[in-house]
Amino acid sequence: ECALERSLCQPHGICENRQGGYVCVCNDGFRLSEDKHSCEEIEVFRDDKKECYLNLDDTVFCDSVLATNVTKQECCCSIGVGWGDHCEIYPCPVYHS
């Protein structure tokens, strides 16, 4: 299939022949599309940096800033439990989500 249809998986991946079909191997920063015939960009929020909080107890959370200017991933995948700005805090997603 890859030799016959050179546009498969393009422009952000390469086509690899497999017995009975093919598979797209996507470049870094891209993932396999739902139709499994192309690669799509992984959406990354680069500029969305806020404060990371250690505690969600509403009496002290404004004083529990762990770090500033961090992404949600940096905060929530470390020891942070909330992420936001100026004491407007959103709980981190459930672990492994």
N, C-alpha and C positions, 0 to 999 in steps of 0.2 A: 504493500500500500504506500509506503513512504516514497519509493522510487517513482511510482505512477502519479502520485498526487503530492508534488513538492511543496505545496502551500500548507499541508497539514502541520498543525502546531505552531505555525509562523504567525507573527514575527518574534514572539517572545519565548520560543521553546524549540526543541528538536524532536523529530519523530524517530522512534525506535521500533523496528519490526519485531513482532512476536509471533509465535505460532498461532495461526488463526486470526491475526489482527495486528494491532500496533498500540503503542502507548506514547503519550506526549510527556517529555521530560522538560519541565519549565525552568527558565533562568531564575537566578536569585531575585527575589522581590516579586515573583509571579507565582500563581497557583493554577492548577488545572480548573478549567471552567466547568460548569455544571454539565454541559453537553459532552465533555471529555475529548473534544476535538481541537481545543485551543487553550492558550494560557492567558490569564487576566491578571492585571496588577493587583497586588495586595494593598488594600487601603491602609495607609499609615498616617496618623495624625502627628506630624512632626512638631508643630509649633504650640501644641496644646499642653503647656506646662503650668502647673499650679503648686499649691502647698500640700504636703503629706502630713497626715495627723496620726498620732499614736493611740488616741482615745476618742471614743464617740460619746462619752458621758457629757451631756449638755452643760454641765456646770463647769467643766474644765477644758473642753476641747479646744477653745481658742488659745489656751496656753500650752497645748500639747503638740505644737508644730515640730515635726521631726526634721523636715527639710523644705526648702522653697525651690521653685523653678525646676520641678521634676515632672516627668510624665506619669500618667496613671499607672502604666505598667511598672515603671521604676518603683513607685510607691507601693502599690498593692501586691507586687510579687516579692517584696521584701518584708519588712515588719509593720508596714503601715496598715491601718484599718479603715482610713477615710482619706478622701482626696477632694480638694476644692480650693476656693479662694475666699479670703476675708471672712472666715468662720461660716461660710456656706459650704457645708461638707456633705459629700455623697459617700455612702458606705462602699467599700471595695467589693467587687464581685466575689461570689463564693469560690473558695479554693478549687483549682483545676477547671474553672469554667472558661 
